[in-house]
Amino acid sequence: MNLALVHGRARSGVRAPAVRVEVHLAGGLPAMSIVGLPEAAVRESKDRVRAAIQCAQFEFPARRITVNLAPADLPKDGGRFDLPIALGILAASGQIPLEPLNDYEFLGELGLTGELRAVDGVLPAALAAAEAGRRLLVPAGNGAEVALSSRVEAYTARTLLEVCALLQGRKSLPAAIAVPTRRRPGPDLCEVRGQAQARRALEVAAAGGHHLLLVGPPGCGKTLLASRLPGLLPQASEDEALEAAAIASVSGRGLDPAHWRQRRFRAPHHTASAVALIGGGAEPRPGEVSLAHEGVLFLDELPEWSRQALEVLREPLESGVVTVSRAARSAEFPARFQLVAAMNPCPCGWAGDTSGRCRCSPDAIRRYRGRISGPLMDRIDLHVHVPRLPPSQLRPDGPPGESSAAVQARVAVARTRQLERSGTPNARLGEAQMRACCRLDNGDQALLERAAESLRLSARSMHRILRVARTIADLAGSADIATAHLTEAIGYRRMGSADGL
């Protein structure tokens, strides 16, 4: 037999499309060519494969070898195709059997000695292999990552020789084993002194998945509060955690299998570019909004960010998806995150403070706040003022606040109500779901309309008020939205009105 077929997986965003590695041996002068849109790292694999086969004491065929990576219009990159190419050459030359190759998919980069080296983006390949009904064989360095999914039957190997022994029926390989999951201890809400309104806003944001803006003078605790939000969120489901872990797997920054269930907290510096936030590059990689998927994205000093960087947040805030398009290819990345932003009320930071130390002119304050566009502010559900606390409330021997665990218990109950009712957190309710879940009586509807007129709110802001009111009602255990719930939700929009921030 001069033809062999081996199954592998490419990488395209967080997807892992199937690739058929076809190897054909023909007469003629010894040569090896790889076709099917390979990039430089794939074209160089012929030298690695030749050395690995020879070091494993197999014969490298002195024939004309053609390797086709199908489909031909899908770009192939990285060293992940080294192992399937080597196995295809050995099978086509009759040195290993063909039949067992149909049951497996193979990923792995080969060293010159035949050692298998880990590659990135293995978790999406594992999920795709499970859907295709095939077993997956990966380098030992990727074993803990592929074992995160209980759906895939995965095995690990250290060398090309071990893989060949498995296919020849002479040896069995160990199954991929997940490392014990650990929870990294995070900052606790009990460490925050005072700030009752901001703590309440954090609880509402965590319960409904709402975006949050914290406004206050320097040193009042905005960053301290934002860092506590991940500890208030309900535990991620397996599907949510796997999706977030798959993004980390393809990001090139590595994935820690021991903490894959933990919500992520991303806090990029305000000098980051739009590409750093949204993702990009010649080979599209996820940006900060995708790395914060199912977690928290914290943007400090919001007016100091470039206007271009902030405006790219509009689409993912609404849709939860980012599409990165480049000349050669495009990729789609999930980006369902909770935005927490923080800013000072004016350039010097002390506008409205009781000390009266602010010397900024009204025009300077207006220009400073105008750096944030109205459409972006519209998409942030909760706007909260964080005041400077008097020194007497910051005493280290003062009574501690409520712990994150206690707040998280209430948040989990409220989130469960939402999922049972509509299958989604309140912040993601669609129009039809909102009409069914956020009904108001005539008096409350008139109150909402008066507030919209007085604060000059947009239709989007009104809808977000309703979603926040629904979350407040869920925290209170109420089946209907009461006047108190609606009034509190309106209070969180006053700073985002045309007359406010």
FENPESUL-V281503 format. One record per pair of residues at least 4 apart in sequence whose ideal C-beta (glycine too) atoms are under 7 Angstrom apart, sorted by sequence separation. I is the first residue (numbers start at 1). J is the second residue. If there is no record, write none. Layout:
# FENPESUL-V281503
i=I j=J
i=I j=J
This chain:
# FENPESUL-V281503
i=34 j=38
i=38 j=42
i=40 j=44
i=44 j=48
i=45 j=49
i=46 j=50
i=47 j=51
i=48 j=52
i=49 j=53
i=50 j=54
i=51 j=55
i=52 j=56
i=61 j=65
i=81 j=85
i=82 j=86
i=83 j=87
i=84 j=88
i=85 j=89
i=86 j=90
i=87 j=91
i=88 j=92
i=89 j=93
i=110 j=114
i=111 j=115
i=121 j=125
i=122 j=126
i=123 j=127
i=124 j=128
i=125 j=129
i=126 j=130
i=127 j=131
i=128 j=132
i=138 j=142
i=142 j=146
i=143 j=147
i=158 j=162
i=160 j=164
i=161 j=165
i=162 j=166
i=163 j=167
i=164 j=168
i=187 j=191
i=195 j=199
i=196 j=200
i=197 j=201
i=198 j=202
i=199 j=203
i=200 j=204
i=201 j=205
i=202 j=206
i=203 j=207
i=204 j=208
i=216 j=220
i=221 j=225
i=222 j=226
i=223 j=227
i=228 j=232
i=229 j=233
i=236 j=240
i=237 j=241
i=238 j=242
i=239 j=243
i=240 j=244
i=241 j=245
i=242 j=246
i=244 j=248
i=245 j=249
i=246 j=250
i=247 j=251
i=256 j=260
i=268 j=272
i=272 j=276
i=274 j=278
i=280 j=284
i=281 j=285
i=286 j=290
i=288 j=292
i=292 j=296
i=305 j=309
i=307 j=311
i=313 j=317
i=314 j=318
i=315 j=319
i=316 j=320
i=326 j=330
i=346 j=350
i=353 j=357
i=360 j=364
i=362 j=366
i=363 j=367
i=364 j=368
i=365 j=369
i=366 j=370
i=372 j=376
i=374 j=378
i=375 j=379
i=389 j=393
i=402 j=406
i=404 j=408
i=405 j=409
i=407 j=411
i=408 j=412
i=409 j=413
i=410 j=414
i=411 j=415
i=412 j=416
i=413 j=417
i=414 j=418
i=415 j=419
i=416 j=420
i=417 j=421
i=418 j=422
i=419 j=423
i=424 j=428
i=429 j=433
i=430 j=434
i=431 j=435
i=432 j=436
i=433 j=437
i=434 j=438
i=440 j=444
i=441 j=445
i=442 j=446
i=443 j=447
i=444 j=448
i=445 j=449
i=446 j=450
i=447 j=451
i=448 j=452
i=449 j=453
i=450 j=454
i=451 j=455
i=457 j=461
i=459 j=463
i=460 j=464
i=461 j=465
i=462 j=466
i=463 j=467
i=464 j=468
i=465 j=469
i=466 j=470
i=467 j=471
i=468 j=472
i=469 j=473
i=470 j=474
i=471 j=475
i=472 j=476
i=478 j=482
i=481 j=485
i=483 j=487
i=484 j=488
i=485 j=489
i=486 j=490
i=487 j=491
i=493 j=497
i=496 j=500
i=11 j=16
i=12 j=17
i=38 j=43
i=53 j=58
i=76 j=81
i=90 j=95
i=91 j=96
i=129 j=134
i=138 j=143
i=157 j=162
i=165 j=170
i=166 j=171
i=205 j=210
i=236 j=241
i=248 j=253
i=255 j=260
i=272 j=277
i=275 j=280
i=279 j=284
i=286 j=291
i=292 j=297
i=305 j=310
i=316 j=321
i=325 j=330
i=344 j=349
i=346 j=351
i=350 j=355
i=353 j=358
i=360 j=365
i=372 j=377
i=389 j=394
i=393 j=398
i=402 j=407
i=424 j=429
i=429 j=434
i=440 j=445
i=452 j=457
i=457 j=462
i=473 j=478
i=481 j=486
i=495 j=500
i=496 j=501
i=10 j=16
i=54 j=60
i=90 j=96
i=110 j=116
i=111 j=117
i=146 j=152
i=157 j=163
i=165 j=171
i=166 j=172
i=204 j=210
i=216 j=222
i=249 j=255
i=279 j=285
i=299 j=305
i=316 j=322
i=324 j=330
i=345 j=351
i=494 j=500
i=495 j=501
i=9 j=16
i=10 j=17
i=53 j=60
i=69 j=76
i=91 j=98
i=129 j=136
i=147 j=154
i=166 j=173
i=192 j=199
i=205 j=212
i=248 j=255
i=279 j=286
i=280 j=287
i=323 j=330
i=324 j=331
i=345 j=352
i=350 j=357
i=351 j=358
i=418 j=425
i=422 j=429
i=473 j=480
i=478 j=485
i=34 j=42
i=108 j=116
i=109 j=117
i=138 j=146
i=146 j=154
i=214 j=222
i=268 j=276
i=279 j=287
i=289 j=297
i=350 j=358
i=418 j=426
i=429 j=437
i=440 j=448
i=473 j=481
i=9 j=18
i=10 j=19
i=34 j=43
i=87 j=96
i=108 j=117
i=162 j=171
i=268 j=277
i=278 j=287
i=288 j=297
i=323 j=332
i=324 j=333
i=351 j=360
i=473 j=482
i=476 j=485
i=9 j=19
i=50 j=60
i=91 j=101
i=109 j=119
i=126 j=136
i=136 j=146
i=189 j=199
i=245 j=255
i=277 j=287
i=348 j=358
i=415 j=425
i=452 j=462
i=7 j=18
i=8 j=19
i=108 j=119
i=125 j=136
i=162 j=173
i=201 j=212
i=214 j=225
i=276 j=287
i=277 j=288
i=278 j=289
i=279 j=290
i=321 j=332
i=322 j=333
i=348 j=359
i=422 j=433
i=470 j=481
i=34 j=46
i=69 j=81
i=107 j=119
i=214 j=226
i=275 j=287
i=276 j=288
i=277 j=289
i=346 j=358
i=348 j=360
i=469 j=481
i=473 j=485
i=7 j=20
i=8 j=21
i=143 j=156
i=321 j=334
i=322 j=335
i=347 j=360
i=472 j=485
i=32 j=46
i=87 j=101
i=320 j=334
i=321 j=335
i=346 j=360
i=351 j=365
i=448 j=462
i=5 j=20
i=6 j=21
i=107 j=122
i=245 j=260
i=320 j=335
i=422 j=437
i=122 j=138
i=136 j=152
i=138 j=154
i=140 j=156
i=157 j=173
i=198 j=214
i=272 j=288
i=320 j=336
i=421 j=437
i=469 j=485
i=472 j=488
i=5 j=22
i=139 j=156
i=140 j=157
i=156 j=173
i=347 j=364
i=448 j=465
i=469 j=486
i=472 j=489
i=67 j=85
i=107 j=125
i=135 j=153
i=136 j=154
i=137 j=155
i=138 j=156
i=139 j=157
i=140 j=158
i=155 j=173
i=156 j=174
i=4 j=23
i=87 j=106
i=130 j=149
i=135 j=154
i=155 j=174
i=241 j=260
i=316 j=335
i=346 j=365
i=122 j=142
i=126 j=146
i=135 j=155
i=137 j=157
i=155 j=175
i=156 j=176
i=241 j=261
i=244 j=264
i=268 j=288
i=469 j=489
i=3 j=24
i=67 j=88
i=118 j=139
i=130 j=151
i=154 j=175
i=155 j=176
i=347 j=368
i=468 j=489
i=2 j=24
i=84 j=106
i=117 j=139
i=123 j=145
i=127 j=149
i=130 j=152
i=154 j=176
i=266 j=288
i=317 j=339
i=346 j=368
i=2 j=25
i=83 j=106
i=116 j=139
i=118 j=141
i=119 j=142
i=122 j=145
i=123 j=146
i=126 j=149
i=129 j=152
i=202 j=225
i=206 j=229
i=2 j=26
i=65 j=89
i=83 j=107
i=86 j=110
i=105 j=129
i=116 j=140
i=117 j=141
i=118 j=142
i=122 j=146
i=205 j=229
i=289 j=313
i=465 j=489
i=468 j=492
i=83 j=108
i=123 j=148
i=127 j=152
i=236 j=261
i=266 j=291
i=465 j=490
i=82 j=108
i=126 j=152
i=137 j=163
i=195 j=221
i=202 j=228
i=206 j=232
i=235 j=261
i=266 j=292
i=80 j=107
i=82 j=109
i=83 j=110
i=198 j=225
i=202 j=229
i=206 j=233
i=236 j=263
i=264 j=291
i=289 j=316
i=61 j=89
i=80 j=108
i=82 j=110
i=126 j=154
i=264 j=292
i=438 j=466
i=465 j=493
i=80 j=109
i=105 j=134
i=147 j=176
i=192 j=221
i=203 j=232
i=266 j=295
i=434 j=463
i=438 j=467
i=79 j=109
i=104 j=134
i=108 j=138
i=146 j=176
i=147 j=177
i=148 j=178
i=195 j=225
i=202 j=232
i=233 j=263
i=265 j=295
i=270 j=300
i=38 j=69
i=103 j=134
i=104 j=135
i=105 j=136
i=106 j=137
i=107 j=138
i=108 j=139
i=147 j=178
i=263 j=294
i=264 j=295
i=265 j=296
i=266 j=297
i=267 j=298
i=270 j=301
i=438 j=469
i=30 j=62
i=36 j=68
i=58 j=90
i=61 j=93
i=103 j=135
i=192 j=224
i=263 j=295
i=266 j=298
i=277 j=309
i=290 j=322
i=434 j=466
i=438 j=470
i=461 j=493
i=30 j=63
i=31 j=64
i=32 j=65
i=33 j=66
i=34 j=67
i=35 j=68
i=36 j=69
i=49 j=82
i=53 j=86
i=83 j=116
i=104 j=137
i=143 j=176
i=192 j=225
i=230 j=263
i=252 j=285
i=263 j=296
i=265 j=298
i=267 j=300
i=289 j=322
i=434 j=467
i=437 j=470
i=30 j=64
i=36 j=70
i=42 j=76
i=45 j=79
i=48 j=82
i=52 j=86
i=143 j=177
i=144 j=178
i=251 j=285
i=270 j=304
i=274 j=308
i=278 j=312
i=29 j=64
i=34 j=69
i=37 j=72
i=42 j=77
i=144 j=179
i=230 j=265
i=251 j=286
i=270 j=305
i=274 j=309
i=277 j=312
i=353 j=388
i=461 j=496
i=25 j=61
i=27 j=63
i=28 j=64
i=36 j=72
i=37 j=73
i=39 j=75
i=41 j=77
i=45 j=81
i=49 j=85
i=53 j=89
i=59 j=95
i=192 j=228
i=250 j=286
i=273 j=309
i=457 j=493
i=26 j=63
i=27 j=64
i=37 j=74
i=39 j=76
i=41 j=78
i=45 j=82
i=49 j=86
i=53 j=90
i=58 j=95
i=272 j=309
i=444 j=481
i=25 j=63
i=26 j=64
i=37 j=75
i=38 j=76
i=39 j=77
i=41 j=79
i=227 j=265
i=274 j=312
i=429 j=467
i=448 j=486
i=455 j=493
i=37 j=76
i=42 j=81
i=80 j=119
i=189 j=228
i=247 j=286
i=302 j=341
i=341 j=380
i=444 j=483
i=447 j=486
i=451 j=490
i=455 j=494
i=25 j=65
i=26 j=66
i=36 j=76
i=45 j=85
i=49 j=89
i=79 j=119
i=187 j=227
i=251 j=291
i=284 j=324
i=297 j=337
i=299 j=339
i=302 j=342
i=303 j=343
i=427 j=467
i=457 j=497
i=78 j=119
i=116 j=157
i=187 j=228
i=293 j=334
i=296 j=337
i=302 j=343
i=339 j=380
i=426 j=467
i=440 j=481
i=456 j=497
i=23 j=65
i=24 j=66
i=116 j=158
i=189 j=231
i=284 j=326
i=293 j=335
i=294 j=336
i=295 j=337
i=296 j=338
i=297 j=339
i=298 j=340
i=299 j=341
i=300 j=342
i=301 j=343
i=444 j=486
i=455 j=497
i=456 j=498
i=115 j=158
i=116 j=159
i=188 j=231
i=189 j=232
i=247 j=290
i=248 j=291
i=279 j=322
i=290 j=333
i=293 j=336
i=438 j=481
i=23 j=67
i=115 j=159
i=116 j=160
i=186 j=230
i=187 j=231
i=247 j=291
i=278 j=322
i=280 j=324
i=282 j=326
i=290 j=334
i=293 j=337
i=296 j=340
i=426 j=470
i=114 j=159
i=186 j=231
i=279 j=324
i=284 j=329
i=290 j=335
i=292 j=337
i=426 j=471
i=21 j=67
i=22 j=68
i=114 j=160
i=247 j=293
i=278 j=324
i=284 j=330
i=289 j=335
i=381 j=427
i=440 j=486
i=114 j=161
i=284 j=331
i=286 j=333
i=21 j=69
i=22 j=70
i=289 j=337
i=244 j=293
i=19 j=69
i=20 j=70
i=110 j=160
i=243 j=293
i=244 j=294
i=19 j=70
i=243 j=294
i=244 j=295
i=240 j=294
i=279 j=333
i=418 j=474
i=17 j=74
i=19 j=76
i=55 j=112
i=414 j=471
i=417 j=474
i=52 j=110
i=55 j=113
i=56 j=114
i=236 j=294
i=52 j=111
i=55 j=114
i=21 j=81
i=52 j=112
i=414 j=474
i=49 j=110
i=51 j=112
i=314 j=375
i=318 j=379
i=414 j=475
i=48 j=110
i=52 j=114
i=310 j=372
i=311 j=373
i=314 j=376
i=317 j=379
i=21 j=84
i=313 j=376
i=10 j=74
i=21 j=85
i=48 j=112
i=307 j=371
i=23 j=88
i=230 j=295
i=303 j=368
i=314 j=379
i=410 j=475
i=10 j=76
i=23 j=89
i=101 j=167
i=230 j=296
i=310 j=376
i=11 j=78
i=21 j=88
i=25 j=92
i=100 j=167
i=229 j=296
i=24 j=92
i=25 j=93
i=96 j=164
i=303 j=371
i=23 j=92
i=303 j=372
i=97 j=167
i=302 j=372
i=96 j=167
i=97 j=168
i=8 j=80
i=96 j=168
i=226 j=298
i=8 j=81
i=86 j=160
i=90 j=164
i=184 j=259
i=8 j=84
i=87 j=163
i=182 j=258
i=181 j=258
i=182 j=259
i=223 j=300
i=6 j=84
i=179 j=257
i=180 j=258
i=184 j=262
i=178 j=257
i=179 j=258
i=183 j=262
i=83 j=163
i=181 j=261
i=378 j=458
i=6 j=87
i=6 j=88
i=378 j=460
i=378 j=461
i=381 j=464
i=4 j=88
i=247 j=333
i=381 j=467
i=382 j=468
i=4 j=91
i=247 j=334
i=381 j=468
i=4 j=92
i=3 j=92
i=2 j=92
i=1 j=92
i=243 j=334
i=1 j=94
i=149 j=242
i=4 j=98
i=148 j=242
i=6 j=101
i=5 j=101
i=9 j=105
i=1 j=98
i=7 j=104
i=8 j=105
i=148 j=245
i=7 j=105
i=8 j=106
i=9 j=107
i=7 j=106
i=8 j=107
i=6 j=106
i=56 j=160
i=145 j=249
i=16 j=121
i=56 j=161
i=211 j=317
i=16 j=124
i=52 j=160
i=384 j=492
i=15 j=124
i=16 j=125
i=148 j=257
i=229 j=338
i=383 j=492
i=11 j=121
i=14 j=124
i=145 j=255
i=382 j=492
i=383 j=493
i=385 j=495
i=229 j=340
i=16 j=128
i=145 j=257
i=148 j=260
i=383 j=495
i=144 j=257
i=383 j=496
i=18 j=132
i=226 j=340
i=127 j=242
i=9 j=125
i=226 j=342
i=380 j=496
i=383 j=501
i=9 j=128
i=223 j=342
i=377 j=496
i=222 j=342
i=123 j=245
i=124 j=246
i=123 j=246
i=124 j=249
i=123 j=249
i=124 j=250
i=218 j=344
i=7 j=134
i=122 j=249
i=211 j=338
i=217 j=344
i=121 j=249
i=211 j=339
i=212 j=340
i=213 j=341
i=214 j=342
i=215 j=343
i=120 j=249
i=121 j=250
i=209 j=338
i=120 j=250
i=215 j=345
i=218 j=349
i=120 j=252
i=217 j=349
i=369 j=501
i=205 j=338
i=217 j=350
i=217 j=353
i=222 j=386
i=221 j=386
i=220 j=386
i=213 j=380
i=220 j=387
i=211 j=379
i=212 j=380
i=215 j=383
i=220 j=388
i=211 j=380
i=213 j=382
i=216 j=385
i=211 j=381
i=212 j=382
i=213 j=383
i=214 j=384
i=215 j=385
i=216 j=386
i=210 j=381
i=213 j=384
i=215 j=386
i=216 j=387
i=217 j=388
i=210 j=382
i=212 j=384
i=214 j=386
i=232 j=404
i=231 j=404
i=232 j=407
i=228 j=404
i=232 j=408
i=205 j=382
i=231 j=408
i=234 j=411
i=204 j=382
i=234 j=412
i=232 j=411
i=201 j=382
i=234 j=415
i=201 j=384
i=198 j=384
i=197 j=384
i=198 j=386
i=195 j=386
i=194 j=389
i=193 j=389
i=194 j=393
i=193 j=393
i=193 j=394
i=199 j=401
i=203 j=407
i=207 j=411
i=193 j=398
i=206 j=411
i=77 j=283
i=203 j=410
i=207 j=414
i=193 j=401
i=203 j=411
i=207 j=415
i=192 j=401
i=190 j=400
i=190 j=401
i=189 j=401
i=190 j=402
i=189 j=402
i=190 j=403
i=189 j=403
i=188 j=403
i=189 j=404
i=188 j=404
i=209 j=425
i=208 j=425
i=209 j=426
i=210 j=427
i=189 j=407
i=208 j=426
i=209 j=427
i=208 j=427
i=209 j=428
i=14 j=246
i=14 j=247
i=14 j=250
i=11 j=250
i=75 j=328
i=75 j=329
i=210 j=468
i=208 j=467
i=208 j=468
i=210 j=471
i=208 j=471
i=204 j=468
i=207 j=471
i=204 j=471
i=207 j=474
i=204 j=472
i=207 j=475
i=13 j=284
i=204 j=475
i=203 j=475
i=215 j=495
i=215 j=501
i=201 j=492
i=13 j=331
i=12 j=331
i=13 j=332
i=14 j=333
i=13 j=333
i=14 j=334
